[in-house]
Amino acid sequence: MAPFHAITVIRSFILPSWLGGKAMTFSSSGSIKTELMSGMPGRAPLLRRLKVILWDCNVLLHLLYIFFVITAVTYSTSYGIRTSPLLHELLVFLLTHAFWPPVLWIMCIAGCWVPIKYAIWPPTMPQREELLVRDEKTGTVRQKEEWKRQRFGIWGAVLREM
């Protein structure tokens, strides 16, 4: 998150408006209007979603980080294969370089991949009124019982991150 915080501080406090500076404001998530309509059947086309997510939301940094990590791990692994004549030396090299801390880079890649995956394969969500039931006497609105239950198991949680 450090690059995003740094960009926000620079744009809010240092850059003038004619250089891209913006005043810091707060807006609740329900009040933000979007052109993507990502959860709806009539969502924006793929290229538009990718442009908004990668460029407007600064997720290009995520993509660059993914490429950097994959390149670093590939280079380190190939260097170990080229310079280690014995299998034991190769395994020690890989354990102490590319695979230590224990394959933490895979979790980093999976985490950075989430917004990109969302732009390419956005979930289709039902309309808000389909999720709610209205009490006819009082007019209050509550969530339907079937939407209160958990709808995924352990594999859903694991595969969601990939």
Secondary structure, DSSP 8 states (H G I E B T S, - for coil): -HHHHHHHHIIIIIS-GGGT--------GGG---S--TTSTT---HHHHHHIIIIIT-THHHHHHHHHHHHHHHHHHHHHHHH--SHHHHHHHHHHTTT-STTHHHHHHHHHHHHHHHHHS------HHHHEEE-TTT--EEE-GGGTS----HHHHHHHH-
